[in-house]
């Protein structure tokens, strides 16, 4: 009862309370379900009250848990106000963009269009499958594959995103089986296997493959390099694959993997001059390459 309560305990509590369970809270909090379970039990023991009624279907707040939720949300708002004050007071602010692995590569290739050489601004790209939590300011701008649903977040739809099967050009030309359904049982594949949750494209590919002899890579860049070296077929977003001169499509766009690209910010952050400028530049960059993202690339070096 005399232990000091820390913000990280309450941050995890908020995630579980808002999601109604461990499964939904895990990707948001970036903590595993077993870790969340242990932390919630420890929090209850430290506070001397039961915060949740545990059911097979999830976690339901008790009366004490509901009271703690309200107080924790008030504390969260105060912490976020301090973060905003610190950000605005910084003479060289840091703006963090959270994006998936492939989108991060695209951003890195066009970094010069986002930040001018003499601009007093530091840009950081946070990549990975699990999106950084904008509500907790782990990032200021997010690129996500769906409309934001949580209150406090604002979203702007940018473009559609298509995926296809790709391989090194000689591999595609010399092996007819790469260009039809035989590819899933007769060809070698390069699979993206990051630590943690699988990308939707990786889940889809797992469902298609019937043969053996696949190469697994934990990095998107390694997947790309292996494909360029002719090591096998892989699934890539068209905005990556169509710009590689030594790759060729082995399929049309894959309908099951089509999604929208959304630019997401916190409602309050939209008023920050630095975030507003970066958001607009990022949106303009992606929209200027709309044909590339949507799988309609014509081969010109200029955006369509």
TORVO-251714 format. One record per residue (C-alpha): chain; x, y, z; residue number from 1; residue in one letter. Coordinates in nm, 2 decimals. Layout:
<sites>
['A',[X,Y,Z],NUM,'a']
...
</sites>
This chain:
<sites>
['A',[0.00,0.00,0.00],1,'x']
['A',[0.30,0.23,0.05],2,'x']
['A',[0.45,0.17,-0.29],3,'x']
['A',[0.47,0.47,-0.53],4,'x']
['A',[0.23,0.46,-0.82],5,'x']
['A',[0.39,0.54,-1.15],6,'x']
['A',[0.25,0.66,-1.48],7,'x']
['A',[0.35,0.35,-1.67],8,'x']
['A',[0.12,0.14,-1.44],9,'x']
['A',[-0.17,0.38,-1.52],10,'x']
['A',[-0.08,0.39,-1.89],11,'x']
['A',[-0.12,0.01,-1.91],12,'x']
['A',[-0.44,0.02,-1.70],13,'x']
['A',[-0.59,0.27,-1.94],14,'x']
['A',[-0.52,0.05,-2.23],15,'x']
['A',[-0.68,-0.26,-2.07],16,'x']
['A',[-0.98,-0.06,-1.94],17,'x']
['A',[-1.05,0.11,-2.27],18,'x']
['A',[-1.01,-0.21,-2.48],19,'x']
['A',[-1.20,-0.42,-2.23],20,'x']
['A',[-0.93,-0.69,-2.22],21,'x']
['A',[-0.58,-0.80,-2.28],22,'x']
['A',[-0.60,-0.89,-2.65],23,'x']
['A',[-0.71,-0.55,-2.76],24,'x']
['A',[-0.47,-0.37,-2.52],25,'x']
['A',[-0.16,-0.56,-2.62],26,'x']
['A',[-0.09,-0.39,-2.96],27,'x']
['A',[-0.19,-0.05,-2.83],28,'x']
['A',[0.03,-0.07,-2.52],29,'x']
['A',[0.31,-0.26,-2.69],30,'x']
['A',[0.31,-0.51,-2.41],31,'x']
['A',[0.22,-0.88,-2.43],32,'x']
['A',[-0.10,-1.01,-2.29],33,'x']
['A',[0.08,-1.21,-2.01],34,'x']
['A',[0.27,-0.90,-1.92],35,'x']
['A',[-0.05,-0.69,-1.90],36,'x']
['A',[-0.21,-0.96,-1.69],37,'x']
['A',[0.08,-0.96,-1.44],38,'x']
['A',[0.09,-0.58,-1.43],39,'x']
['A',[-0.28,-0.55,-1.36],40,'x']
['A',[-0.27,-0.80,-1.08],41,'x']
['A',[0.03,-0.62,-0.93],42,'x']
['A',[-0.16,-0.28,-0.96],43,'x']
['A',[-0.46,-0.43,-0.78],44,'x']
['A',[-0.24,-0.57,-0.50],45,'x']
['A',[-0.05,-0.24,-0.46],46,'x']
['A',[-0.37,-0.04,-0.44],47,'x']
['A',[-0.56,-0.29,-0.23],48,'x']
['A',[-0.87,-0.29,-0.45],49,'x']
['A',[-1.01,-0.50,-0.73],50,'x']
['A',[-1.01,-0.30,-1.05],51,'x']
['A',[-1.15,-0.56,-1.29],52,'x']
['A',[-1.39,-0.85,-1.30],53,'x']
['A',[-1.23,-1.10,-1.53],54,'x']
['A',[-1.45,-1.30,-1.77],55,'x']
['A',[-1.36,-1.53,-2.05],56,'x']
['A',[-1.47,-1.26,-2.29],57,'x']
['A',[-1.26,-0.99,-2.14],58,'x']
['A',[-1.20,-0.75,-1.85],59,'x']
['A',[-1.49,-0.55,-1.69],60,'x']
['A',[-1.42,-0.26,-1.47],61,'x']
['A',[-1.54,-0.27,-1.11],62,'x']
['A',[-1.68,0.04,-0.94],63,'x']
['A',[-1.32,0.11,-0.81],64,'x']
['A',[-1.18,0.05,-1.16],65,'x']
['A',[-1.43,0.30,-1.31],66,'x']
['A',[-1.33,0.56,-1.06],67,'x']
['A',[-0.96,0.50,-1.13],68,'x']
['A',[-1.03,0.53,-1.50],69,'x']
['A',[-1.17,0.87,-1.46],70,'x']
['A',[-0.88,0.99,-1.25],71,'x']
['A',[-0.62,0.83,-1.48],72,'x']
['A',[-0.78,1.00,-1.78],73,'x']
['A',[-0.76,1.34,-1.60],74,'x']
['A',[-0.39,1.27,-1.53],75,'x']
['A',[-0.33,1.17,-1.89],76,'x']
['A',[-0.47,1.50,-2.01],77,'x']
['A',[-0.24,1.69,-1.78],78,'x']
['A',[0.07,1.49,-1.90],79,'x']
['A',[-0.02,1.56,-2.26],80,'x']
['A',[-0.06,1.93,-2.19],81,'x']
['A',[0.30,1.92,-2.04],82,'x']
['A',[0.42,1.74,-2.35],83,'x']
['A',[0.26,1.99,-2.58],84,'x']
['A',[0.41,2.28,-2.38],85,'x']
['A',[0.76,2.12,-2.40],86,'x']
['A',[0.73,2.05,-2.77],87,'x']
['A',[0.63,2.41,-2.85],88,'x']
['A',[0.91,2.55,-2.62],89,'x']
['A',[1.18,2.34,-2.79],90,'x']
['A',[1.37,2.57,-3.04],91,'x']
['A',[1.45,2.26,-3.25],92,'x']
['A',[1.14,2.04,-3.21],93,'x']
['A',[1.14,1.67,-3.29],94,'x']
['A',[0.85,1.54,-3.51],95,'x']
['A',[0.80,1.17,-3.51],96,'x']
['A',[0.62,0.99,-3.80],97,'x']
['A',[0.50,0.64,-3.73],98,'x']
['A',[0.46,0.42,-4.03],99,'x']
['A',[0.48,0.05,-4.14],100,'x']
['A',[0.80,-0.09,-4.26],101,'x']
['A',[0.75,-0.05,-4.63],102,'x']
['A',[0.60,0.30,-4.59],103,'x']
['A',[0.91,0.39,-4.38],104,'x']
['A',[1.13,0.29,-4.67],105,'x']
['A',[0.93,0.52,-4.91],106,'x']
['A',[0.96,0.81,-4.66],107,'x']
['A',[1.33,0.76,-4.62],108,'x']
['A',[1.37,0.77,-5.00],109,'x']
['A',[1.19,1.11,-5.01],110,'x']
['A',[1.32,1.26,-4.69],111,'x']
['A',[1.45,1.57,-4.87],112,'x']
['A',[1.10,1.67,-4.97],113,'x']
['A',[0.99,1.67,-4.61],114,'x']
['A',[1.26,1.86,-4.43],115,'x']
['A',[1.46,2.14,-4.59],116,'x']
['A',[1.84,2.14,-4.54],117,'x']
['A',[1.85,2.46,-4.33],118,'x']
['A',[1.52,2.39,-4.14],119,'x']
['A',[1.54,2.39,-3.76],120,'x']
['A',[1.35,2.07,-3.72],121,'x']
['A',[1.44,1.71,-3.64],122,'x']
['A',[1.24,1.44,-3.81],123,'x']
['A',[1.23,1.08,-3.68],124,'x']
['A',[1.06,0.78,-3.85],125,'x']
['A',[0.93,0.51,-3.62],126,'x']
['A',[0.87,0.20,-3.82],127,'x']
['A',[0.71,-0.14,-3.74],128,'x']
['A',[0.39,-0.34,-3.77],129,'x']
['A',[0.24,-0.21,-3.44],130,'x']
['A',[0.15,0.16,-3.49],131,'x']
['A',[0.29,0.40,-3.23],132,'x']
['A',[0.02,0.53,-3.00],133,'x']
['A',[-0.06,0.89,-3.10],134,'x']
['A',[-0.27,0.95,-2.79],135,'x']
['A',[0.04,0.89,-2.58],136,'x']
['A',[0.26,1.11,-2.81],137,'x']
['A',[0.49,0.82,-2.90],138,'x']
['A',[0.46,0.97,-3.25],139,'x']
['A',[0.31,1.30,-3.37],140,'x']
['A',[0.19,1.18,-3.71],141,'x']
['A',[0.09,0.83,-3.81],142,'x']
['A',[0.04,0.66,-4.14],143,'x']
['A',[-0.22,0.38,-4.10],144,'x']
['A',[-0.42,0.14,-4.31],145,'x']
['A',[-0.76,0.23,-4.17],146,'x']
['A',[-0.96,0.53,-4.04],147,'x']
['A',[-0.88,0.61,-3.68],148,'x']
['A',[-1.16,0.51,-3.44],149,'x']
['A',[-1.04,0.62,-3.10],150,'x']
['A',[-1.16,0.96,-2.98],151,'x']
['A',[-0.91,1.23,-2.99],152,'x']
['A',[-0.75,1.13,-3.32],153,'x']
['A',[-0.81,1.30,-3.65],154,'x']
['A',[-0.77,1.12,-3.98],155,'x']
['A',[-0.73,1.22,-4.34],156,'x']
['A',[-0.76,0.96,-4.62],157,'x']
['A',[-0.48,0.98,-4.87],158,'x']
['A',[-0.46,0.71,-5.13],159,'x']
['A',[-0.54,0.34,-5.19],160,'x']
['A',[-0.26,0.09,-5.15],161,'x']
['A',[-0.22,-0.22,-5.37],162,'x']
['A',[0.01,-0.53,-5.33],163,'x']
['A',[0.13,-0.78,-5.59],164,'x']
['A',[0.37,-1.07,-5.63],165,'x']
['A',[0.72,-0.97,-5.75],166,'x']
['A',[1.04,-1.14,-5.86],167,'x']
['A',[1.37,-1.06,-6.03],168,'x']
['A',[1.30,-1.00,-6.40],169,'x']
['A',[1.50,-1.30,-6.53],170,'x']
['A',[1.33,-1.53,-6.28],171,'x']
['A',[0.99,-1.41,-6.40],172,'x']
['A',[1.09,-1.44,-6.77],173,'x']
['A',[1.25,-1.78,-6.75],174,'x']
['A',[1.01,-1.96,-6.52],175,'x']
['A',[0.65,-1.96,-6.65],176,'x']
['A',[0.52,-2.12,-6.33],177,'x']
['A',[0.60,-1.79,-6.15],178,'x']
['A',[0.32,-1.62,-6.35],179,'x']
['A',[0.03,-1.85,-6.26],180,'x']
['A',[-0.11,-2.04,-5.96],181,'x']
['A',[0.17,-2.30,-5.98],182,'x']
['A',[0.38,-2.03,-5.81],183,'x']
['A',[0.25,-2.13,-5.47],184,'x']
['A',[0.36,-2.49,-5.49],185,'x']
['A',[0.65,-2.49,-5.74],186,'x']
['A',[0.85,-2.17,-5.66],187,'x']
['A',[1.08,-2.05,-5.38],188,'x']
['A',[0.94,-1.76,-5.18],189,'x']
['A',[1.09,-1.49,-4.96],190,'x']
['A',[0.88,-1.43,-4.66],191,'x']
['A',[0.87,-1.13,-4.43],192,'x']
['A',[0.89,-1.26,-4.07],193,'x']
['A',[0.94,-0.97,-3.83],194,'x']
['A',[0.95,-1.02,-3.46],195,'x']
['A',[0.60,-0.97,-3.31],196,'x']
['A',[0.28,-0.95,-3.50],197,'x']
['A',[0.28,-1.05,-3.87],198,'x']
['A',[0.19,-0.80,-4.14],199,'x']
['A',[-0.13,-0.88,-4.33],200,'x']
['A',[0.07,-0.96,-4.64],201,'x']
['A',[0.26,-1.22,-4.44],202,'x']
['A',[-0.05,-1.37,-4.30],203,'x']
['A',[-0.20,-1.39,-4.65],204,'x']
['A',[0.11,-1.55,-4.80],205,'x']
['A',[0.11,-1.82,-4.52],206,'x']
['A',[-0.24,-1.92,-4.64],207,'x']
['A',[-0.13,-1.96,-5.00],208,'x']
['A',[0.20,-2.15,-4.97],209,'x']
['A',[0.19,-2.53,-5.01],210,'x']
['A',[0.55,-2.61,-5.08],211,'x']
['A',[0.88,-2.59,-4.89],212,'x']
['A',[1.20,-2.40,-4.95],213,'x']
['A',[1.11,-2.05,-4.83],214,'x']
['A',[1.35,-1.79,-4.72],215,'x']
['A',[1.24,-1.60,-4.40],216,'x']
['A',[1.37,-1.24,-4.34],217,'x']
['A',[1.30,-1.02,-4.03],218,'x']
['A',[1.37,-0.70,-4.23],219,'x']
['A',[1.18,-0.56,-4.52],220,'x']
['A',[1.51,-0.44,-4.67],221,'x']
['A',[1.65,-0.79,-4.66],222,'x']
['A',[1.33,-0.92,-4.84],223,'x']
['A',[1.39,-0.66,-5.11],224,'x']
['A',[1.76,-0.74,-5.15],225,'x']
['A',[1.69,-1.11,-5.17],226,'x']
['A',[1.42,-1.06,-5.43],227,'x']
['A',[1.66,-0.85,-5.64],228,'x']
['A',[1.92,-1.13,-5.61],229,'x']
['A',[1.67,-1.37,-5.76],230,'x']
['A',[1.63,-1.58,-5.45],231,'x']
['A',[1.25,-1.62,-5.50],232,'x']
['A',[0.91,-1.45,-5.52],233,'x']
['A',[0.78,-1.21,-5.26],234,'x']
['A',[0.48,-1.00,-5.19],235,'x']
['A',[0.55,-0.62,-5.20],236,'x']
['A',[0.34,-0.31,-5.20],237,'x']
['A',[0.33,-0.17,-5.55],238,'x']
['A',[0.48,0.16,-5.44],239,'x']
['A',[0.80,-0.04,-5.36],240,'x']
['A',[0.80,-0.31,-5.63],241,'x']
['A',[0.70,-0.10,-5.93],242,'x']
['A',[1.00,0.14,-5.88],243,'x']
['A',[1.26,-0.14,-5.88],244,'x']
['A',[1.40,-0.17,-6.24],245,'x']
['A',[1.51,-0.53,-6.18],246,'x']
['A',[1.18,-0.66,-6.05],247,'x']
['A',[0.88,-0.76,-6.24],248,'x']
['A',[0.52,-0.83,-6.13],249,'x']
['A',[0.42,-1.20,-6.13],250,'x']
['A',[0.06,-1.12,-6.05],251,'x']
['A',[-0.20,-0.85,-6.07],252,'x']
['A',[-0.29,-0.65,-5.75],253,'x']
['A',[-0.41,-0.88,-5.47],254,'x']
['A',[-0.76,-0.78,-5.37],255,'x']
['A',[-0.73,-0.93,-5.02],256,'x']
['A',[-0.44,-0.69,-4.94],257,'x']
['A',[-0.59,-0.37,-5.08],258,'x']
['A',[-0.63,-0.10,-4.82],259,'x']
['A',[-0.64,0.28,-4.77],260,'x']
['A',[-0.36,0.50,-4.64],261,'x']
['A',[-0.47,0.74,-4.37],262,'x']
['A',[-0.27,1.02,-4.22],263,'x']
['A',[-0.35,1.04,-3.85],264,'x']
['A',[-0.27,1.30,-3.59],265,'x']
['A',[-0.39,1.39,-3.24],266,'x']
['A',[-0.67,1.65,-3.25],267,'x']
['A',[-0.46,1.90,-3.04],268,'x']
['A',[-0.14,1.84,-3.24],269,'x']
['A',[-0.30,1.96,-3.56],270,'x']
['A',[-0.27,2.32,-3.42],271,'x']
['A',[0.11,2.29,-3.38],272,'x']
['A',[0.29,2.48,-3.66],273,'x']
['A',[0.56,2.21,-3.70],274,'x']
['A',[0.32,1.92,-3.71],275,'x']
['A',[0.08,2.10,-3.94],276,'x']
['A',[0.36,2.17,-4.19],277,'x']
['A',[0.50,1.82,-4.18],278,'x']
['A',[0.15,1.67,-4.21],279,'x']
['A',[0.08,1.88,-4.52],280,'x']
['A',[0.42,1.79,-4.68],281,'x']
['A',[0.37,1.42,-4.61],282,'x']
['A',[0.02,1.42,-4.75],283,'x']
['A',[0.14,1.61,-5.06],284,'x']
['A',[0.43,1.36,-5.11],285,'x']
['A',[0.21,1.05,-5.10],286,'x']
['A',[-0.07,1.21,-5.30],287,'x']
['A',[0.18,1.31,-5.57],288,'x']
['A',[0.26,0.94,-5.61],289,'x']
['A',[-0.10,0.82,-5.61],290,'x']
['A',[-0.07,0.61,-5.92],291,'x']
['A',[0.24,0.43,-5.77],292,'x']
['A',[0.05,0.35,-5.45],293,'x']
['A',[-0.26,0.23,-5.63],294,'x']
['A',[-0.07,0.00,-5.87],295,'x']
['A',[-0.12,0.22,-6.18],296,'x']
['A',[0.25,0.31,-6.22],297,'x']
['A',[0.34,0.39,-6.59],298,'x']
['A',[0.72,0.36,-6.55],299,'x']
['A',[0.80,0.73,-6.56],300,'x']
['A',[1.05,0.85,-6.30],301,'x']
['A',[0.81,1.14,-6.22],302,'x']
['A',[0.51,1.09,-5.99],303,'x']
['A',[0.18,1.03,-6.17],304,'x']
</sites>
